[in-house]
């Protein structure tokens, strides 16, 4: 993850100089993945009861889900579609972060995240198909 964050930052610096047109679709996907990690896993909401303090088990579960989403292949032809997908995934995941463990809301957001990722990606070769049912 650290490597992905560093590479994503390098792409961000290229985008600052050349604009999005100056990076390949693969680099743009890498950049969006790094933004996703930052926004849904590294940032916390100190004003939210659930988000302000996260038990270690939930952190592990969340990190596992983030890894599975990041390890997928996202075959897109245009950057607008990439941006749209990761914006939608980020919104759903942030809402998941606010939902109490095991609640119907948590389950609903988790299902929506899986459905959205499944509709737009291919799991990596290492992905465990049984992991879909894990929270």
DSSP file (Angstrom, degrees, kcal/mol; ACC not computed):
  #  RESIDUE AA STRUCTURE BP1 BP2  ACC     N-H-->O    O-->H-N    N-H-->O    O-->H-N    TCO  KAPPA ALPHA  PHI   PSI    X-CA   Y-CA   Z-CA
    1    1 A X     >        0   0    0      0, 0.0     4,-2.7     0, 0.0     5,-0.2   0.000 360.0 360.0 360.0 -39.6    0.0    0.0    0.0
    2    2 A X  H  >  +     0   0    0      1,-0.2     4,-2.4     2,-0.2     5,-0.2   0.924 360.0  48.7 -59.6 -43.0    2.9    2.4    0.8
    3    3 A X  H  > S+     0   0    0      1,-0.2     4,-2.8     2,-0.2     5,-0.2   0.918 110.8  50.2 -62.6 -43.4    4.3    1.8   -2.7
    4    4 A X  H  > S+     0   0    0      1,-0.2     4,-2.7     2,-0.2    -1,-0.2   0.907 110.4  50.1 -61.8 -41.9    0.9    2.4   -4.3
    5    5 A X  H  X S+     0   0    0     -4,-2.7     4,-2.0     2,-0.2    -1,-0.2   0.905 112.1  47.6 -64.0 -41.5    0.5    5.7   -2.3
    6    6 A X  H  X S+     0   0    0     -4,-2.4     4,-2.0     2,-0.2    -2,-0.2   0.930 114.1  46.2 -64.6 -45.3    4.0    6.8   -3.4
    7    7 A X  H  X S+     0   0    0     -4,-2.8     4,-2.2     1,-0.2    -2,-0.2   0.898 111.1  52.8 -65.7 -39.1    3.3    6.0   -7.0
    8    8 A X  H  X S+     0   0    0     -4,-2.7     4,-2.3    -5,-0.2    -1,-0.2   0.880 107.8  51.5 -62.2 -37.7   -0.1    7.6   -6.9
    9    9 A X  H  X S+     0   0    0     -4,-2.0     4,-2.2     2,-0.2    -1,-0.2   0.891 107.5  52.7 -65.5 -39.3    1.5   10.8   -5.5
   10   10 A X  H  X S+     0   0    0     -4,-2.0     4,-1.8     2,-0.2    -2,-0.2   0.909 110.1  47.8 -62.6 -41.5    4.0   10.7   -8.4
   11   11 A X  H  X S+     0   0    0     -4,-2.2     4,-2.7     2,-0.2    -2,-0.2   0.908 108.7  54.9 -64.9 -41.0    1.2   10.5  -10.9
   12   12 A X  H  X S+     0   0    0     -4,-2.3     4,-2.1     1,-0.2    -2,-0.2   0.900 106.7  51.1 -58.5 -41.0   -0.6   13.4   -9.1
   13   13 A X  H  X S+     0   0    0     -4,-2.2     4,-1.2     2,-0.2    -1,-0.2   0.883 109.6  49.7 -64.6 -37.9    2.5   15.5   -9.5
   14   14 A X  H  X S+     0   0    0     -4,-1.8     4,-3.4     1,-0.2     5,-0.5   0.914 109.5  51.9 -64.7 -41.5    2.5   14.7  -13.2
   15   15 A X  H  X S+     0   0    0     -4,-2.7     4,-2.1     1,-0.2    -2,-0.2   0.879 104.7  56.6 -62.7 -37.4   -1.2   15.6  -13.4
   16   16 A X  H  < S+     0   0    0     -4,-2.1    -1,-0.2    -5,-0.2    -2,-0.2   0.841 117.4  34.7 -61.9 -32.5   -0.4   19.0  -11.8
   17   17 A X  H  < S+     0   0    0     -4,-1.2    -2,-0.2    -3,-0.4    -1,-0.2   0.902 135.0  19.8 -88.0 -46.7    2.1   19.7  -14.5
   18   18 A X  H  < S-     0   0    0     -4,-3.4     3,-0.2     1,-0.2    -3,-0.2   0.589  99.7-123.9-104.1 -12.1    0.6   18.2  -17.6
   19   19 A X    ><  -     0   0    0     -4,-2.1     3,-1.7    -5,-0.5    -1,-0.2  -0.153  47.9 -62.2  82.7 169.7   -3.1   17.8  -16.7
   20   20 A X  G >  S+     0   0    0      1,-0.3     3,-1.6     2,-0.2    -1,-0.2   0.795 132.6  67.6 -60.3 -28.0   -4.9   14.5  -16.9
   21   21 A X  G 3  S+     0   0    0      1,-0.3    -1,-0.3    -3,-0.2    -2,-0.1   0.744  91.1  63.9 -64.5 -21.9   -4.3   14.3  -20.6
   22   22 A X  G <  S+     0   0    0     -3,-1.7     2,-0.3    -7,-0.1    -1,-0.3   0.415  95.0  68.2 -86.3   2.1   -0.6   13.9  -19.9
   23   23 A X  S <  S-     0   0    0     -3,-1.6   -12,-0.0    -4,-0.1     2,-0.0  -0.909  83.6-111.9-122.3 151.8   -0.9   10.5  -18.1
   24   24 A X     >  -     0   0    0     -2,-0.3     4,-2.2     1,-0.1     5,-0.1  -0.264  30.8-110.3 -71.8 163.8   -1.9    7.1  -19.3
   25   25 A X  H  > S+     0   0    0      1,-0.2     4,-2.3     2,-0.2     5,-0.2   0.872 120.2  55.1 -62.3 -37.1   -5.2    5.5  -18.4
   26   26 A X  H  > S+     0   0    0      1,-0.2     4,-2.1     2,-0.2    -1,-0.2   0.921 109.7  45.3 -63.2 -43.9   -3.2    2.9  -16.3
   27   27 A X  H  > S+     0   0    0      2,-0.2     4,-2.4     1,-0.2    -1,-0.2   0.858 111.0  53.7 -67.6 -34.3   -1.5    5.7  -14.4
   28   28 A X  H  X S+     0   0    0     -4,-2.2     4,-2.5     2,-0.2    -2,-0.2   0.898 108.5  49.1 -67.0 -39.3   -4.8    7.5  -13.9
   29   29 A X  H  X S+     0   0    0     -4,-2.3     4,-2.5     2,-0.2    -2,-0.2   0.920 110.7  51.0 -63.4 -43.8   -6.3    4.3  -12.4
   30   30 A X  H  X S+     0   0    0     -4,-2.1     4,-2.1     1,-0.2    -2,-0.2   0.919 110.4  49.5 -58.3 -44.7   -3.3    4.0  -10.1
   31   31 A X  H  X S+     0   0    0     -4,-2.4     4,-2.2     1,-0.2    -2,-0.2   0.917 110.7  49.3 -60.6 -45.3   -3.8    7.6   -9.0
   32   32 A X  H  X S+     0   0    0     -4,-2.5     4,-2.3     1,-0.2    -2,-0.2   0.882 109.3  52.7 -64.6 -37.7   -7.5    7.0   -8.4
   33   33 A X  H  X S+     0   0    0     -4,-2.5     4,-2.2     2,-0.2    -1,-0.2   0.910 109.1  49.4 -62.9 -41.3   -6.7    3.9   -6.3
   34   34 A X  H  X S+     0   0    0     -4,-2.1     4,-2.1     1,-0.2    -2,-0.2   0.892 110.7  49.6 -67.1 -38.2   -4.2    5.9   -4.2
   35   35 A X  H  X S+     0   0    0     -4,-2.2     4,-2.8     2,-0.2     5,-0.2   0.911 108.7  54.1 -62.6 -41.8   -6.8    8.6   -3.6
   36   36 A X  H  X S+     0   0    0     -4,-2.3     4,-2.6     2,-0.2     5,-0.4   0.931 108.0  48.7 -58.0 -48.4   -9.3    5.9   -2.6
   37   37 A X  H  X>S+     0   0    0     -4,-2.2     4,-2.1     1,-0.2     5,-1.8   0.934 113.8  47.1 -58.4 -47.2   -7.0    4.5    0.0
   38   38 A X  I  <>S+     0   0    0     -4,-2.1     5,-1.5     3,-0.2    -2,-0.2   0.928 116.5  42.6 -61.0 -46.4   -6.3    7.9    1.4
   39   39 A X  I  <5S+     0   0    0     -4,-2.8    -1,-0.2     3,-0.2    -2,-0.2   0.837 124.6  30.5 -75.1 -33.5   -9.9    8.9    1.6
   40   40 A X  I  <5S+     0   0    0     -4,-2.6    -3,-0.2    -5,-0.2    -2,-0.2   0.715 132.9  20.7-102.6 -21.1  -11.5    5.7    2.9
   41   41 A X  I  <5S+     0   0    0     -4,-2.1    -3,-0.2    -5,-0.4    -2,-0.1   0.789 123.5  41.9-114.5 -44.2   -8.8    4.2    5.1
   42   42 A X  I   <S+     0   0    0     -5,-1.8     2,-0.3    -4,-0.1    -3,-0.2   0.835 102.8  71.7 -79.0 -31.5   -6.3    6.7    6.2
   43   43 A X      < -     0   0    0     -5,-1.5     2,-0.3    -6,-0.3     0, 0.0  -0.657  63.8-169.1 -87.9 140.5   -8.7    9.6    7.0
   44   44 A X        -     0   0    0     -2,-0.3     2,-0.7     8,-0.0     8,-0.1  -0.875  22.6-127.8-123.2 159.3  -10.9    9.4   10.0
   45   45 A X    >   -     0   0    0      6,-0.4     3,-1.5    -2,-0.3     8,-0.1  -0.894  16.5-170.6-108.7 102.9  -13.8   11.5   11.1
   46   46 A X  T 3  S+     0   0    0     -2,-0.7    -1,-0.1     1,-0.3     6,-0.1   0.658  85.1  57.3 -67.2 -15.1  -13.2   12.7   14.7
   47   47 A X  T 3  S+     0   0    0     -3,-0.1     2,-0.4     4,-0.1    -1,-0.3   0.471  89.9  85.5 -96.1  -2.3  -16.8   14.0   14.9
   48   48 A X  S <> S-     0   0    0     -3,-1.5     4,-2.2     1,-0.1     5,-0.2  -0.846  72.4-140.6-103.2 135.6  -18.5   10.7   14.1
   49   49 A X  T  4 S+     0   0    0     -2,-0.4     4,-0.5     1,-0.2    -1,-0.1   0.899 103.7  34.0 -59.5 -43.5  -19.2    8.2   16.9
   50   50 A X  T  4 S+     0   0    0     48,-0.2     3,-0.5     1,-0.2    -1,-0.2   0.909 121.8  46.3 -78.9 -43.6  -18.3    5.2   14.7
   51   51 A X  T  4 S+     0   0    0      1,-0.2    -6,-0.4    47,-0.1     3,-0.2   0.694  99.8  67.1 -75.9 -20.2  -15.5    6.8   12.7
   52   52 A X  S  < S+     0   0    0     -4,-2.2     2,-0.4     1,-0.3    -1,-0.2   0.813 112.7  23.2 -74.6 -29.1  -13.7    8.5   15.5
   53   53 A X  S    S-     0   0    0     -4,-0.5     2,-0.6    -3,-0.5    -1,-0.3  -0.938  71.4-171.1-141.6 115.4  -12.5    5.3   17.1
   54   54 A X        -     0   0    0     -2,-0.4     5,-0.1    -3,-0.2    -3,-0.1  -0.922  22.7-126.6-114.5 118.7  -12.2    2.1   15.2
   55   55 A X     >  -     0   0    0     -2,-0.6     4,-2.2     1,-0.1     3,-0.4  -0.223  28.0-111.7 -59.7 152.7  -11.5   -1.2   16.9
   56   56 A X  H  > S+     0   0    0      1,-0.2     4,-2.5     2,-0.2     5,-0.2   0.843 115.8  55.7 -57.8 -37.9   -8.6   -3.2   15.6
   57   57 A X  H  > S+     0   0    0      1,-0.2     4,-2.4     2,-0.2    -1,-0.2   0.910 108.8  47.0 -63.7 -40.4  -10.8   -6.0   14.2
   58   58 A X  H  > S+     0   0    0     -3,-0.4     4,-2.8     2,-0.2    -1,-0.2   0.886 110.5  53.3 -68.3 -37.0  -12.8   -3.5   12.1
   59   59 A X  H  X S+     0   0    0     -4,-2.2     4,-2.8     2,-0.2    -2,-0.2   0.923 110.5  47.1 -61.0 -43.7   -9.5   -1.9   10.9
   60   60 A X  H  X S+     0   0    0     -4,-2.5     4,-2.4     2,-0.2    -2,-0.2   0.926 113.5  47.6 -63.4 -45.2   -8.3   -5.3    9.8
   61   61 A X  H  X S+     0   0    0     -4,-2.4     4,-2.1     2,-0.2    -2,-0.2   0.914 114.2  47.4 -62.1 -43.5  -11.6   -6.1    8.1
   62   62 A X  H  X S+     0   0    0     -4,-2.8     4,-2.8     2,-0.2    -2,-0.2   0.918 111.4  49.8 -65.1 -44.0  -11.6   -2.7    6.4
   63   63 A X  H  X S+     0   0    0     -4,-2.8     4,-2.7     1,-0.2    -2,-0.2   0.898 109.6  52.4 -62.3 -40.0   -8.0   -3.0    5.3
   64   64 A X  H  X S+     0   0    0     -4,-2.4     4,-2.3     2,-0.2    -1,-0.2   0.921 111.1  46.6 -61.2 -44.6   -8.7   -6.4    3.8
   65   65 A X  H  X S+     0   0    0     -4,-2.1     4,-2.3     2,-0.2    -2,-0.2   0.922 111.5  51.0 -64.5 -44.2  -11.6   -5.0    1.8
   66   66 A X  H  X S+     0   0    0     -4,-2.8     4,-2.6     1,-0.2     5,-0.2   0.926 110.5  50.1 -58.4 -44.7   -9.6   -2.0    0.6
   67   67 A X  H  X S+     0   0    0     -4,-2.7     4,-2.5     1,-0.2    -1,-0.2   0.914 109.8  49.9 -60.5 -43.6   -6.9   -4.4   -0.5
   68   68 A X  H  < S+     0   0    0     -4,-2.3     4,-0.4     1,-0.2    56,-0.3   0.887 113.0  46.9 -64.4 -37.5   -9.3   -6.6   -2.4
   69   69 A X  H >< S+     0   0    0     -4,-2.3     3,-0.6     1,-0.2    -2,-0.2   0.895 114.7  46.3 -70.2 -39.1  -10.8   -3.6   -4.1
   70   70 A X  H 3< S+     0   0    0     -4,-2.6    -2,-0.2     1,-0.2    -1,-0.2   0.843 106.3  58.9 -71.5 -34.6   -7.4   -2.2   -5.0
   71   71 A X  T 3< S+     0   0    0     -4,-2.5    -1,-0.2    -5,-0.2    -2,-0.2   0.586  86.8 101.4 -74.2  -8.8   -6.1   -5.5   -6.3
   72   72 A X  S <  S-     0   0    0     -3,-0.6     2,-0.5    -4,-0.4    51,-0.2  -0.335  76.9-118.5 -73.1 157.6   -8.8   -5.8   -8.9
   73   73 A X  B     -A  122   0A   0     49,-3.1    49,-2.5     2,-0.0     2,-0.7  -0.865  22.0-161.4 -95.9 127.6   -8.2   -5.0  -12.6
   74   74 A X        -     0   0    0     -2,-0.5     2,-1.3    47,-0.2    47,-0.2  -0.876   4.2-160.8-112.3  98.1  -10.4   -2.1  -13.8
   75   75 A X        +     0   0    0     -2,-0.7     2,-0.3    45,-0.3    -2,-0.0  -0.622  28.1 155.1 -85.7  91.2  -10.5   -2.2  -17.6
   76   76 A X        -     0   0    0     -2,-1.3     3,-0.1     1,-0.1   -47,-0.1  -0.826  38.2-159.3-116.3 155.5  -11.5    1.3  -18.7
   77   77 A X  S    S+     0   0    0     -2,-0.3     2,-0.3     1,-0.2    -1,-0.1   0.594  77.5  41.6-103.8 -17.3  -11.0    3.2  -21.9
   78   78 A X     >  -     0   0    0      1,-0.1     4,-1.4   -53,-0.1     3,-0.3  -0.973  69.5-132.3-138.8 151.3  -11.6    6.7  -20.6
   79   79 A X  H  > S+     0   0    0     -2,-0.3     4,-2.8     1,-0.2     5,-0.2   0.780 102.6  63.3 -71.6 -29.3  -10.6    8.7  -17.5
   80   80 A X  H  > S+     0   0    0      1,-0.2     4,-2.3     2,-0.2    -1,-0.2   0.899 104.7  47.5 -63.0 -39.5  -14.1   10.0  -16.8
   81   81 A X  H  > S+     0   0    0     -3,-0.3     4,-2.4     2,-0.2    -1,-0.2   0.889 111.9  50.3 -68.0 -39.5  -15.4    6.5  -16.3
   82   82 A X  H  X S+     0   0    0     -4,-1.4     4,-2.4     2,-0.2     5,-0.2   0.952 112.2  47.0 -61.1 -50.1  -12.5    5.7  -13.9
   83   83 A X  H  X S+     0   0    0     -4,-2.8     4,-2.2     1,-0.2    -2,-0.2   0.902 111.6  51.5 -59.9 -43.0  -13.1    8.9  -11.9
   84   84 A X  H  X S+     0   0    0     -4,-2.3     4,-2.3    -5,-0.2    -1,-0.2   0.927 110.2  48.5 -61.7 -46.0  -16.8    8.2  -11.7
   85   85 A X  H  X S+     0   0    0     -4,-2.4     4,-2.9     1,-0.2     5,-0.2   0.952 114.2  44.3 -60.0 -50.6  -16.3    4.6  -10.4
   86   86 A X  H  X S+     0   0    0     -4,-2.4     4,-2.3     1,-0.2    -1,-0.2   0.820 111.7  53.6 -69.8 -29.2  -13.8    5.7   -7.8
   87   87 A X  H  X S+     0   0    0     -4,-2.2     4,-2.2    -5,-0.2    -1,-0.2   0.921 112.6  44.6 -65.8 -43.4  -16.0    8.6   -6.7
   88   88 A X  H  X S+     0   0    0     -4,-2.3     4,-2.4    -5,-0.2    -2,-0.2   0.919 114.0  48.8 -66.9 -43.6  -18.9    6.3   -6.3
   89   89 A X  H  X S+     0   0    0     -4,-2.9     4,-2.7     1,-0.2     5,-0.2   0.910 111.3  51.1 -61.1 -42.1  -16.8    3.6   -4.4
   90   90 A X  H  X S+     0   0    0     -4,-2.3     4,-2.6    -5,-0.2     5,-0.2   0.919 110.0  48.9 -62.7 -44.4  -15.4    6.3   -2.1
   91   91 A X  H  X S+     0   0    0     -4,-2.2     4,-1.9     2,-0.2    -2,-0.2   0.932 114.2  45.2 -61.4 -46.9  -18.9    7.7   -1.3
   92   92 A X  H  X S+     0   0    0     -4,-2.4     4,-2.2     1,-0.2    -2,-0.2   0.913 114.1  49.3 -62.6 -42.7  -20.2    4.2   -0.5
   93   93 A X  H  X S+     0   0    0     -4,-2.7     4,-2.2     2,-0.2    -2,-0.2   0.885 108.1  52.8 -68.4 -38.0  -17.1    3.3    1.5
   94   94 A X  H  X S+     0   0    0     -4,-2.6     4,-1.0     2,-0.2    -1,-0.2   0.912 110.4  48.6 -62.6 -40.5  -17.2    6.5    3.6
   95   95 A X  H  X S+     0   0    0     -4,-1.9     4,-0.9     1,-0.2     3,-0.5   0.886 108.3  54.2 -65.3 -37.6  -20.8    5.7    4.4
   96   96 A X  H >< S+     0   0    0     -4,-2.2     3,-0.9     1,-0.2    -2,-0.2   0.902 103.5  56.8 -59.5 -41.0  -19.8    2.2    5.3
   97   97 A X  H 3< S+     0   0    0     -4,-2.2    -1,-0.2     1,-0.2    -2,-0.2   0.790 107.5  48.4 -61.9 -27.8  -17.2    3.7    7.7
   98   98 A X  H 3< S+     0   0    0     -4,-1.0     2,-0.3    -3,-0.5    -1,-0.2   0.633  93.8  93.6 -85.7 -15.1  -20.0    5.6    9.5
   99   99 A X  S << S-     0   0    0     -4,-0.9     3,-0.1    -3,-0.9     2,-0.1  -0.598  82.6-112.8 -84.7 136.5  -22.3    2.5    9.9
  100  100 A X    >   -     0   0    0     -2,-0.3     3,-1.9     1,-0.1     6,-0.4  -0.389  45.8 -88.7 -64.5 143.3  -22.1    0.4   13.0
  101  101 A X  T 3  S+     0   0    0      1,-0.3    -1,-0.1     5,-0.1     3,-0.1  -0.204 109.0   7.6 -51.3 136.5  -20.7   -3.1   12.6
  102  102 A X  T 3  S+     0   0    0      1,-0.2    -1,-0.3    -3,-0.1    -2,-0.1   0.415  94.4 135.3  74.3  -2.4  -23.3   -5.7   11.7
  103  103 A X  S <> S-     0   0    0     -3,-1.9     4,-2.5     1,-0.1    -1,-0.2  -0.357  70.2-113.0 -74.9 159.1  -26.1   -3.2   11.2
  104  104 A X  H  > S+     0   0    0      1,-0.2     4,-2.4     2,-0.2     5,-0.1   0.862 120.2  54.6 -58.0 -34.7  -28.5   -3.4    8.3
  105  105 A X  H  > S+     0   0    0      2,-0.2     4,-2.5     1,-0.2    -1,-0.2   0.925 107.6  48.9 -64.4 -44.5  -26.9   -0.2    7.0
  106  106 A X  H  > S+     0   0    0     -6,-0.4     4,-2.4     1,-0.2    -2,-0.2   0.941 112.7  47.7 -59.0 -49.2  -23.4   -1.6    7.2
  107  107 A X  H  X S+     0   0    0     -4,-2.5     4,-2.3     1,-0.2    -1,-0.2   0.892 111.0  51.7 -60.8 -41.5  -24.6   -4.8    5.3
  108  108 A X  H  X S+     0   0    0     -4,-2.4     4,-2.3     2,-0.2    -1,-0.2   0.930 111.5  45.5 -63.4 -46.6  -26.3   -2.7    2.7
  109  109 A X  H  X S+     0   0    0     -4,-2.5     4,-2.4     1,-0.2    -2,-0.2   0.898 111.6  53.0 -64.8 -39.1  -23.3   -0.5    2.0
  110  110 A X  H  X S+     0   0    0     -4,-2.4     4,-2.3    -5,-0.2    -1,-0.2   0.921 110.4  47.3 -61.1 -44.3  -21.0   -3.5    1.9
  111  111 A X  H  X S+     0   0    0     -4,-2.3     4,-2.8     1,-0.2    -2,-0.2   0.904 111.3  51.2 -63.4 -41.8  -23.3   -5.2   -0.7
  112  112 A X  H  X S+     0   0    0     -4,-2.3     4,-2.4     2,-0.2    -2,-0.2   0.885 109.6  50.3 -63.8 -38.7  -23.4   -2.0   -2.8
  113  113 A X  H  X S+     0   0    0     -4,-2.4     4,-2.6     2,-0.2     5,-0.2   0.944 113.0  45.6 -63.6 -47.9  -19.6   -1.8   -2.7
  114  114 A X  H  X S+     0   0    0     -4,-2.3     4,-2.9     1,-0.2    -2,-0.2   0.921 113.3  49.8 -61.6 -44.1  -19.2   -5.4   -3.9
  115  115 A X  H  X S+     0   0    0     -4,-2.8     4,-1.9     2,-0.2    -1,-0.2   0.915 112.6  46.8 -61.8 -43.8  -21.9   -5.0   -6.6
  116  116 A X  H  X S+     0   0    0     -4,-2.4     4,-0.9     2,-0.2    -1,-0.2   0.930 115.2  45.3 -65.7 -45.4  -20.3   -1.8   -8.0
  117  117 A X  H >X S+     0   0    0     -4,-2.6     4,-1.0     1,-0.2     3,-0.7   0.919 112.7  51.3 -64.3 -42.8  -16.8   -3.3   -8.0
  118  118 A X  H 3< S+     0   0    0     -4,-2.9     3,-0.3     1,-0.2    -1,-0.2   0.862 107.8  53.2 -62.0 -35.6  -18.0   -6.6   -9.5
  119  119 A X  H 3< S+     0   0    0     -4,-1.9    -1,-0.2    -5,-0.2    -2,-0.2   0.723 120.7  30.3 -72.2 -21.1  -19.8   -4.6  -12.3
  120  120 A X  H << S+     0   0    0     -4,-0.9     2,-0.3    -3,-0.7   -45,-0.3   0.325 116.0  42.5-123.4   7.8  -16.7   -2.7  -13.3
  121  121 A X     <  -     0   0    0     -4,-1.0     2,-0.4    -3,-0.3   -47,-0.2  -0.880  63.1-123.1-147.1 175.6  -13.7   -4.9  -12.6
  122  122 A X  B     -A   73   0A   0    -49,-2.5   -49,-3.1    -2,-0.3     3,-0.1  -0.996  37.8-116.5-122.4 129.2  -12.1   -8.3  -12.6
  123  123 A X        -     0   0    0     -2,-0.4   -51,-0.1   -51,-0.2   -54,-0.1  -0.278  36.6-104.2 -60.8 151.2  -10.8   -9.8   -9.4
  124  124 A X    >   -     0   0    0    -56,-0.3     3,-1.2     1,-0.1   -52,-0.1  -0.295  31.2-106.9 -69.3 163.2   -7.1  -10.3   -9.2
  125  125 A X  T 3  S+     0   0    0      1,-0.3    -1,-0.1   -54,-0.1    -2,-0.1   0.793 120.9  52.0 -62.6 -28.2   -5.8  -13.9   -9.5
  126  126 A X  T 3  S+     0   0    0    -55,-0.1    -1,-0.3     2,-0.1    -3,-0.0   0.591  82.3 118.4 -84.9 -10.6   -5.0  -14.0   -5.8
  127  127 A X    <   -     0   0    0     -3,-1.2     2,-0.7   -56,-0.1     3,-0.1  -0.282  64.0-131.7 -62.7 139.3   -8.5  -12.9   -4.7
  128  128 A X    >   -     0   0    0      1,-0.1     3,-1.9     2,-0.0     4,-0.3  -0.830   6.7-152.3 -93.1 115.2  -10.4  -15.4   -2.6
  129  129 A X  G >  S+     0   0    0     -2,-0.7     3,-1.1     1,-0.3     4,-0.2   0.807  95.7  60.0 -60.0 -28.2  -13.9  -15.8   -4.0
  130  130 A X  G >  S+     0   0    0      1,-0.2     3,-1.1     2,-0.1     4,-0.3   0.697  87.1  76.4 -71.3 -17.2  -15.1  -16.7   -0.5
  131  131 A X  G X  S+     0   0    0     -3,-1.9     3,-1.0     1,-0.2    -1,-0.2   0.668  74.1  79.6 -70.7 -14.9  -14.0  -13.3    0.8
  132  132 A X  G <  S+     0   0    0     -3,-1.1    -1,-0.2    -4,-0.3    -2,-0.1   0.858  92.3  49.9 -59.7 -35.1  -17.1  -11.7   -0.8
  133  133 A X  G <  S+     0   0    0     -3,-1.1    -1,-0.3    -4,-0.2    -2,-0.2   0.643  89.6 100.2 -80.6 -13.5  -19.2  -12.8    2.1
  134  134 A X    <         0   0    0     -3,-1.0    -3,-0.0    -4,-0.3     0, 0.0  -0.482 360.0 360.0 -73.0 141.7  -16.8  -11.5    4.7
  135  135 A X              0   0    0     -2,-0.2    -1,-0.1   -70,-0.0   -70,-0.1   0.510 360.0 360.0 -67.1 360.0  -17.8   -8.1    6.3
